[in-house]
Amino acid sequence: MMTVPKNRSNSVRKIKVRGAKGMRIHYRRRVKGTRHYCALCCASLAGTSSQKGLAASKRTPSRKFAGHLCHACAMQAIKLSARVSQGILDISSVDIQMRKYISKA
């Protein structure tokens, strides 16, 4: 039996599987991960990857709010949390979406 044209490429991995009727070939394509986005401004996050097989240190940066917020929103959350902790700013005057990240910082 001839293979389907999309599986004749060298970029498709051929896996030999032993079954009850003899050897069969399974075709597997590389799976790309999707982009990660900021929870507040929906900008795409830099330095993140969702590919399988990578170590956790390679998937996300090792800074605060990494993988959830972009650098601009993270910097704003850290500034607001410092102002709230010092008593300069009241938590009720902060945007509702940002409050979740201020309590953690």
C-alpha positions as CSV (number, residue, x, y, z in Angstrom):
1,M,0.0,0.0,0.0
2,M,1.4,3.4,-1.0
3,T,1.7,6.2,1.6
4,V,-0.4,9.3,1.5
5,P,1.5,12.2,-0.2
6,K,1.7,14.3,2.9
7,N,3.6,11.5,4.7
8,R,6.3,11.1,2.0
9,S,8.3,14.0,3.3
10,N,11.5,13.6,5.2
11,S,10.2,16.0,7.9
12,V,7.6,13.4,8.9
13,R,8.9,10.9,11.5
14,K,8.3,7.2,10.6
15,I,7.8,4.9,13.6
16,K,7.8,1.2,13.2
17,V,5.2,-0.5,15.4
18,R,4.9,-4.2,15.9
19,G,1.3,-5.3,15.8
20,A,-0.7,-8.6,15.5
21,K,-0.6,-8.4,11.7
22,G,3.1,-7.7,11.5
23,M,5.1,-4.5,11.3
24,R,3.2,-1.2,10.6
25,I,4.5,2.3,10.1
26,H,3.0,5.2,12.1
27,Y,3.7,8.8,10.9
28,R,4.3,11.5,13.4
29,R,4.7,15.2,12.6
30,R,6.5,17.7,14.9
31,V,4.1,19.5,17.2
32,K,4.7,23.2,17.6
33,G,3.5,24.9,20.7
34,T,1.3,28.0,20.8
35,R,2.4,31.5,21.8
36,H,1.9,32.6,25.4
37,Y,0.2,36.0,26.0
38,C,0.2,38.5,28.8
39,A,-2.8,38.2,31.2
40,L,-3.4,41.9,31.3
41,C,-2.5,43.5,27.9
42,C,-2.6,40.4,25.7
43,A,0.9,41.1,24.3
44,S,2.9,38.0,23.3
45,L,5.5,36.9,26.0
46,A,9.1,36.9,25.1
47,G,11.4,34.0,26.2
48,T,8.6,31.5,26.7
49,S,8.1,28.2,24.9
50,S,5.5,25.5,25.0
51,Q,7.4,22.7,23.2
52,K,7.4,19.4,25.0
53,G,10.6,17.9,26.1
54,L,12.2,21.1,27.3
55,A,13.4,21.6,30.9
56,A,11.3,24.0,33.0
57,S,14.1,26.5,33.2
58,K,14.2,26.6,29.4
59,R,10.4,27.2,29.1
60,T,10.0,30.3,31.1
61,P,12.3,33.1,32.4
62,S,13.2,33.0,36.1
63,R,11.8,36.4,37.1
64,K,8.7,37.4,39.0
65,F,5.4,36.9,37.1
66,A,7.3,35.2,34.2
67,G,4.9,33.3,31.9
68,H,1.9,35.4,33.1
69,L,2.7,39.1,32.6
70,C,4.8,40.9,30.0
71,H,7.8,43.0,31.2
72,A,5.8,46.2,31.2
73,C,2.9,44.9,33.2
74,A,5.2,43.1,35.6
75,M,7.1,46.3,36.2
76,Q,3.9,48.2,36.8
77,A,2.6,45.5,39.3
78,I,5.9,45.6,41.2
79,K,5.7,49.4,41.5
80,L,2.1,49.4,42.6
81,S,2.7,46.7,45.2
82,A,5.6,48.7,46.7
83,R,3.3,51.8,46.9
84,V,0.5,49.8,48.5
85,S,2.9,48.2,51.0
86,Q,4.3,51.7,51.9
87,G,0.9,53.1,52.4
88,I,1.2,55.7,49.5
89,L,-1.6,54.1,47.5
90,D,-4.8,52.4,48.6
91,I,-5.5,48.9,47.2
92,S,-9.1,50.0,46.3
93,S,-7.6,52.6,43.9
94,V,-5.7,50.0,41.9
95,D,-7.3,48.4,38.7
96,I,-9.3,45.3,39.5
97,Q,-7.3,43.1,37.1
98,M,-4.0,44.2,38.6
99,R,-5.0,43.5,42.3
100,K,-4.4,39.8,41.9
101,Y,-0.8,40.4,41.1
102,I,-0.3,43.1,43.7
103,S,-1.2,40.8,46.6
104,K,1.4,38.3,45.5
105,A,4.3,40.8,45.2
